[in-house]
Amino acid sequence: MCLAVPARVCALLDGERAVIELDGLKREISIELVDDVTVGDYVIVHVGHALGKLDPEEAEETLALLRDFAEAQA
């Protein structure tokens, strides 16, 4: 199963890479596929690549659902 998740951009490294944060974990990703990414944006991330931007409210709702699902599985 493949899953793309929302994550907040916390730093831009250059025009092609950024650092995202997801539940306290920071990862470097490619932002080559998405235009005009800025710090604070939410992006959908899959296998190290941002696929698109996401509205902050929608991102938070999705993250809450994913957390609820993870807790239910524990």
DRENKE-193617 format. One record per residue: residue number from 1; residue in one letter; x, y negated, z of N, C-alpha, C in turn. Coordinates in Angstrom, 3 decimals. Layout:
REM DRENKE-193617
{seq=NUM	type=A	n_xx=X	n_yy=Y	n_zz=Z	ca_xx=X	ca_yy=Y	ca_zz=Z	c_xx=X	c_yy=Y	c_zz=Z}
...
This chain:
REM DRENKE-193617
{seq=1	type=M	n_xx=0.843	n_yy=1.178	n_zz=0.000	ca_xx=0.000	ca_yy=0.000	ca_zz=0.000	c_xx=0.886	c_yy=-1.239	c_zz=0.000}
{seq=2	type=C	n_xx=0.561	n_yy=-2.197	n_zz=-0.807	ca_xx=1.288	ca_yy=-3.460	ca_zz=-0.870	c_xx=0.463	c_yy=-4.539	c_zz=-0.181}
{seq=3	type=L	n_xx=1.146	n_yy=-5.426	n_zz=0.500	ca_xx=0.453	ca_yy=-6.480	ca_zz=1.221	c_xx=1.249	c_yy=-7.772	c_zz=1.105}
{seq=4	type=A	n_xx=0.599	n_yy=-8.828	n_zz=0.695	ca_xx=1.197	ca_yy=-10.166	ca_zz=0.689	c_xx=0.620	c_yy=-10.914	c_zz=1.881}
{seq=5	type=V	n_xx=1.471	n_yy=-11.619	n_zz=2.612	ca_xx=1.031	ca_yy=-12.290	ca_zz=3.835	c_xx=1.357	c_yy=-13.778	c_zz=3.786}
{seq=6	type=P	n_xx=0.565	n_yy=-14.593	n_zz=4.474	ca_xx=0.873	ca_yy=-16.017	ca_zz=4.549	c_xx=1.983	c_yy=-16.270	c_zz=5.556}
{seq=7	type=A	n_xx=2.828	n_yy=-17.239	n_zz=5.247	ca_xx=3.901	ca_yy=-17.641	ca_zz=6.156	c_xx=4.165	c_yy=-19.130	c_zz=5.958}
{seq=8	type=R	n_xx=4.622	n_yy=-19.784	n_zz=7.027	ca_xx=4.892	ca_yy=-21.222	ca_zz=6.983	c_xx=6.341	c_yy=-21.467	c_zz=6.583}
{seq=9	type=V	n_xx=6.544	n_yy=-22.398	n_zz=5.658	ca_xx=7.889	ca_yy=-22.785	ca_zz=5.236	c_xx=8.485	c_yy=-23.682	c_zz=6.313}
{seq=10	type=C	n_xx=9.647	n_yy=-23.290	n_zz=6.852	ca_xx=10.268	ca_yy=-24.098	ca_zz=7.904	c_xx=11.545	c_yy=-24.785	c_zz=7.437}
{seq=11	type=A	n_xx=12.073	n_yy=-24.412	n_zz=6.268	ca_xx=13.256	ca_yy=-25.094	ca_zz=5.726	c_xx=13.371	c_yy=-24.799	c_zz=4.234}
{seq=12	type=L	n_xx=13.868	n_yy=-25.779	n_zz=3.506	ca_xx=14.184	ca_yy=-25.599	ca_zz=2.089	c_xx=15.694	c_yy=-25.497	c_zz=1.974}
{seq=13	type=L	n_xx=16.178	n_yy=-24.478	n_zz=1.282	ca_xx=17.618	ca_yy=-24.278	ca_zz=1.148	c_xx=18.147	c_yy=-24.890	c_zz=-0.139}
{seq=14	type=D	n_xx=17.384	n_yy=-24.788	n_zz=-1.191	ca_xx=17.706	ca_yy=-25.388	ca_zz=-2.487	c_xx=16.420	c_yy=-25.352	c_zz=-3.299}
{seq=15	type=G	n_xx=16.500	n_yy=-25.550	n_zz=-4.574	ca_xx=15.289	ca_yy=-25.548	ca_zz=-5.383	c_xx=14.669	c_yy=-24.183	c_zz=-5.591}
{seq=16	type=E	n_xx=15.382	n_yy=-23.127	n_zz=-5.187	ca_xx=14.908	ca_yy=-21.774	ca_zz=-5.453	c_xx=14.695	c_yy=-20.927	c_zz=-4.207}
{seq=17	type=R	n_xx=15.155	n_yy=-21.395	n_zz=-3.036	ca_xx=15.084	ca_yy=-20.593	ca_zz=-1.816	c_xx=14.557	c_yy=-21.426	c_zz=-0.660}
{seq=18	type=A	n_xx=13.892	n_yy=-20.744	n_zz=0.263	ca_xx=13.376	ca_yy=-21.404	ca_zz=1.464	c_xx=13.432	c_yy=-20.414	c_zz=2.621}
{seq=19	type=V	n_xx=13.285	n_yy=-20.944	n_zz=3.827	ca_xx=13.166	ca_yy=-20.110	ca_zz=5.020	c_xx=11.718	c_yy=-20.200	c_zz=5.479}
{seq=20	type=I	n_xx=11.122	n_yy=-19.035	n_zz=5.715	ca_xx=9.747	ca_yy=-18.984	ca_zz=6.220	c_xx=9.763	c_yy=-18.411	c_zz=7.628}
{seq=21	type=E	n_xx=8.686	n_yy=-18.717	n_zz=8.368	ca_xx=8.528	ca_yy=-18.161	ca_zz=9.707	c_xx=7.193	c_yy=-17.440	c_zz=9.782}
{seq=22	type=L	n_xx=7.244	n_yy=-16.242	n_zz=10.337	ca_xx=6.043	ca_yy=-15.434	ca_zz=10.510	c_xx=6.130	c_yy=-14.738	c_zz=11.858}
{seq=23	type=D	n_xx=5.281	n_yy=-15.134	n_zz=12.775	ca_xx=5.265	ca_yy=-14.579	ca_zz=14.135	c_xx=6.636	c_yy=-14.645	c_zz=14.802}
{seq=24	type=G	n_xx=7.317	n_yy=-15.765	n_zz=14.644	ca_xx=8.604	ca_yy=-15.979	ca_zz=15.292	c_xx=9.802	c_yy=-15.441	c_zz=14.533}
{seq=25	type=L	n_xx=9.575	n_yy=-14.678	n_zz=13.480	ca_xx=10.668	ca_yy=-14.154	ca_zz=12.669	c_xx=10.909	c_yy=-15.080	c_zz=11.489}
{seq=26	type=K	n_xx=12.180	n_yy=-15.349	n_zz=11.214	ca_xx=12.527	ca_yy=-16.202	ca_zz=10.078	c_xx=13.197	c_yy=-15.361	c_zz=9.007}
{seq=27	type=R	n_xx=12.805	n_yy=-15.629	n_zz=7.769	ca_xx=13.344	ca_yy=-14.904	ca_zz=6.620	c_xx=13.585	c_yy=-15.873	c_zz=5.476}
{seq=28	type=E	n_xx=14.609	n_yy=-15.575	n_zz=4.693	ca_xx=14.876	ca_yy=-16.346	ca_zz=3.483	c_xx=14.106	c_yy=-15.704	c_zz=2.335}
{seq=29	type=I	n_xx=13.426	n_yy=-16.548	n_zz=1.554	ca_xx=12.635	ca_yy=-16.049	ca_zz=0.425	c_xx=12.917	c_yy=-16.878	c_zz=-0.823}
{seq=30	type=S	n_xx=12.500	n_yy=-16.354	n_zz=-1.946	ca_xx=12.549	ca_yy=-17.087	ca_zz=-3.208	c_xx=11.272	c_yy=-17.905	c_zz=-3.360}
{seq=31	type=I	n_xx=11.424	n_yy=-19.159	n_zz=-3.803	ca_xx=10.258	ca_yy=-20.004	ca_zz=-4.094	c_xx=10.226	c_yy=-20.388	c_zz=-5.578}
{seq=32	type=E	n_xx=10.953	n_yy=-19.635	n_zz=-6.391	ca_xx=11.043	ca_yy=-19.932	ca_zz=-7.825	c_xx=9.693	c_yy=-19.917	c_zz=-8.540}
{seq=33	type=L	n_xx=8.753	n_yy=-19.131	n_zz=-8.059	ca_xx=7.466	ca_yy=-18.977	ca_zz=-8.745	c_xx=6.430	c_yy=-20.023	c_zz=-8.360}
{seq=34	type=V	n_xx=6.757	n_yy=-20.882	n_zz=-7.381	ca_xx=5.779	ca_yy=-21.837	ca_zz=-6.849	c_xx=6.328	c_yy=-23.257	c_zz=-6.981}
{seq=35	type=D	n_xx=5.530	n_yy=-24.158	n_zz=-7.515	ca_xx=5.940	ca_yy=-25.553	ca_zz=-7.685	c_xx=5.699	c_yy=-26.364	c_zz=-6.420}
{seq=36	type=D	n_xx=6.543	n_yy=-27.353	n_zz=-6.208	ca_xx=6.348	ca_yy=-28.377	ca_zz=-5.174	c_xx=6.164	c_yy=-27.820	c_zz=-3.767}
{seq=37	type=V	n_xx=7.006	n_yy=-26.880	n_zz=-3.367	ca_xx=6.956	ca_yy=-26.351	ca_zz=-2.005	c_xx=7.666	c_yy=-27.332	c_zz=-1.079}
{seq=38	type=T	n_xx=7.031	n_yy=-27.653	n_zz=0.047	ca_xx=7.632	ca_yy=-28.541	ca_zz=1.041	c_xx=7.585	c_yy=-27.871	c_zz=2.411}
{seq=39	type=V	n_xx=8.421	n_yy=-28.375	n_zz=3.321	ca_xx=8.430	ca_yy=-27.870	ca_zz=4.692	c_xx=7.044	c_yy=-28.085	c_zz=5.293}
{seq=40	type=G	n_xx=6.531	n_yy=-27.051	n_zz=5.946	ca_xx=5.198	ca_yy=-27.100	ca_zz=6.535	c_xx=4.130	c_yy=-26.444	c_zz=5.682}
{seq=41	type=D	n_xx=4.412	n_yy=-26.238	n_zz=4.399	ca_xx=3.457	ca_yy=-25.546	ca_zz=3.529	c_xx=3.315	c_yy=-24.091	c_zz=3.957}
{seq=42	type=Y	n_xx=2.148	n_yy=-23.531	n_zz=3.691	ca_xx=1.948	ca_yy=-22.093	ca_zz=3.829	c_xx=2.008	c_yy=-21.494	c_zz=2.439}
{seq=43	type=V	n_xx=2.737	n_yy=-20.388	n_zz=2.327	ca_xx=2.841	ca_yy=-19.672	ca_zz=1.059	c_xx=2.476	c_yy=-18.211	c_zz=1.289}
{seq=44	type=I	n_xx=2.009	n_yy=-17.572	n_zz=0.239	ca_xx=1.762	ca_yy=-16.133	ca_zz=0.268	c_xx=3.071	c_yy=-15.460	c_zz=-0.127}
{seq=45	type=V	n_xx=3.549	n_yy=-14.534	n_zz=0.717	ca_xx=4.850	ca_yy=-13.899	ca_zz=0.505	c_xx=4.672	c_yy=-12.404	c_zz=0.270}
{seq=46	type=H	n_xx=5.355	n_yy=-11.919	n_zz=-0.760	ca_xx=5.377	ca_yy=-10.482	ca_zz=-1.055	c_xx=6.782	c_yy=-10.119	c_zz=-1.492}
{seq=47	type=V	n_xx=7.354	n_yy=-9.133	n_zz=-0.858	ca_xx=8.708	ca_yy=-8.619	ca_zz=-1.121	c_xx=9.734	c_yy=-9.728	c_zz=-1.369}
{seq=48	type=G	n_xx=9.738	n_yy=-10.722	n_zz=-0.502	ca_xx=10.756	ca_yy=-11.765	ca_zz=-0.563	c_xx=10.506	c_yy=-12.888	c_zz=-1.542}
{seq=49	type=H	n_xx=9.310	n_yy=-12.953	n_zz=-2.102	ca_xx=8.983	ca_yy=-13.997	ca_zz=-3.071	c_xx=7.683	c_yy=-14.692	c_zz=-2.689}
{seq=50	type=A	n_xx=7.694	n_yy=-16.014	n_zz=-2.742	ca_xx=6.454	ca_yy=-16.769	ca_zz=-2.576	c_xx=5.673	c_yy=-16.653	c_zz=-3.875}
{seq=51	type=L	n_xx=4.391	n_yy=-16.303	n_zz=-3.753	ca_xx=3.551	ca_yy=-16.131	ca_zz=-4.940	c_xx=2.648	c_yy=-17.324	c_zz=-5.194}
{seq=52	type=G	n_xx=2.407	n_yy=-18.125	n_zz=-4.161	ca_xx=1.542	ca_yy=-19.290	ca_zz=-4.299	c_xx=1.376	c_yy=-19.981	c_zz=-2.966}
{seq=53	type=K	n_xx=0.821	n_yy=-21.187	n_zz=-3.006	ca_xx=0.530	ca_yy=-21.935	ca_zz=-1.785	c_xx=-0.841	c_yy=-21.542	c_zz=-1.257}
{seq=54	type=L	n_xx=-1.024	n_yy=-21.797	n_zz=0.041	ca_xx=-2.279	ca_yy=-21.467	ca_zz=0.692	c_xx=-2.673	c_yy=-22.610	c_zz=1.611}
{seq=55	type=D	n_xx=-3.960	n_yy=-22.921	n_zz=1.649	ca_xx=-4.486	ca_yy=-23.930	ca_zz=2.558	c_xx=-4.156	c_yy=-23.519	c_zz=3.997}
{seq=56	type=P	n_xx=-3.689	n_yy=-24.463	n_zz=4.845	ca_xx=-3.311	ca_yy=-24.118	ca_zz=6.226	c_xx=-4.424	c_yy=-23.435	c_zz=7.018}
{seq=57	type=E	n_xx=-5.651	n_yy=-23.889	n_zz=6.854	ca_xx=-6.765	ca_yy=-23.278	ca_zz=7.587	c_xx=-6.975	c_yy=-21.827	c_zz=7.159}
{seq=58	type=E	n_xx=-6.934	n_yy=-21.590	n_zz=5.865	ca_xx=-7.092	ca_yy=-20.230	ca_zz=5.354	c_xx=-5.934	c_yy=-19.344	c_zz=5.803}
{seq=59	type=A	n_xx=-4.719	n_yy=-19.904	n_zz=5.817	ca_xx=-3.549	ca_yy=-19.150	ca_zz=6.267	c_xx=-3.704	c_yy=-18.731	c_zz=7.721}
{seq=60	type=E	n_xx=-4.124	n_yy=-19.650	n_zz=8.585	ca_xx=-4.296	ca_yy=-19.334	ca_zz=10.009	c_xx=-5.389	c_yy=-18.291	c_zz=10.214}
{seq=61	type=E	n_xx=-6.473	n_yy=-18.384	n_zz=9.461	ca_xx=-7.542	ca_yy=-17.382	ca_zz=9.557	c_xx=-7.034	c_yy=-16.000	c_zz=9.155}
{seq=62	type=T	n_xx=-6.270	n_yy=-15.946	n_zz=8.078	ca_xx=-5.724	ca_yy=-14.674	ca_zz=7.605	c_xx=-4.749	c_yy=-14.097	c_zz=8.617}
{seq=63	type=L	n_xx=-3.874	n_yy=-14.943	n_zz=9.168	ca_xx=-2.918	ca_yy=-14.469	ca_zz=10.170	c_xx=-3.632	c_yy=-13.943	c_zz=11.411}
{seq=64	type=A	n_xx=-4.698	n_yy=-14.602	n_zz=11.823	ca_xx=-5.469	ca_yy=-14.140	ca_zz=12.982	c_xx=-6.091	c_yy=-12.770	c_zz=12.701}
{seq=65	type=L	n_xx=-6.624	n_yy=-12.580	n_zz=11.505	ca_xx=-7.192	ca_yy=-11.281	ca_zz=11.138	c_xx=-6.127	c_yy=-10.188	c_zz=11.130}
{seq=66	type=L	n_xx=-4.942	n_yy=-10.502	n_zz=10.613	ca_xx=-3.857	ca_yy=-9.520	ca_zz=10.592	c_xx=-3.413	c_yy=-9.160	c_zz=12.006}
{seq=67	type=R	n_xx=-3.356	n_yy=-10.155	n_zz=12.900	ca_xx=-2.993	ca_yy=-9.883	ca_zz=14.298	c_xx=-4.050	c_yy=-9.007	c_zz=14.963}
{seq=68	type=D	n_xx=-5.318	n_yy=-9.317	n_zz=14.733	ca_xx=-6.405	ca_yy=-8.509	ca_zz=15.295	c_xx=-6.319	c_yy=-7.063	c_zz=14.807}
{seq=69	type=F	n_xx=-6.041	n_yy=-6.890	n_zz=13.535	ca_xx=-5.917	ca_yy=-5.550	ca_zz=12.968	c_xx=-4.756	c_yy=-4.802	c_zz=13.613}
{seq=70	type=A	n_xx=-3.614	n_yy=-5.474	n_zz=13.761	ca_xx=-2.441	ca_yy=-4.840	ca_zz=14.373	c_xx=-2.729	c_yy=-4.431	c_zz=15.815}
{seq=71	type=E	n_xx=-3.418	n_yy=-5.280	n_zz=16.556	ca_xx=-3.767	ca_yy=-4.958	ca_zz=17.943	c_xx=-4.723	c_yy=-3.771	c_zz=18.012}
{seq=72	type=A	n_xx=-5.644	n_yy=-3.690	n_zz=17.082	ca_xx=-6.601	ca_yy=-2.587	ca_zz=17.067	c_xx=-5.917	c_yy=-1.256	c_zz=16.749}
{seq=73	type=Q	n_xx=-4.812	n_yy=-1.312	n_zz=16.006	ca_xx=-4.084	ca_yy=-0.104	ca_zz=15.637	c_xx=-3.145	c_yy=0.374	c_zz=16.740}
{seq=74	type=A	n_xx=-2.838	n_yy=-0.498	n_zz=17.699	ca_xx=-1.865	ca_yy=-0.156	ca_zz=18.759	c_xx=-2.450	c_yy=0.780	c_zz=19.786}
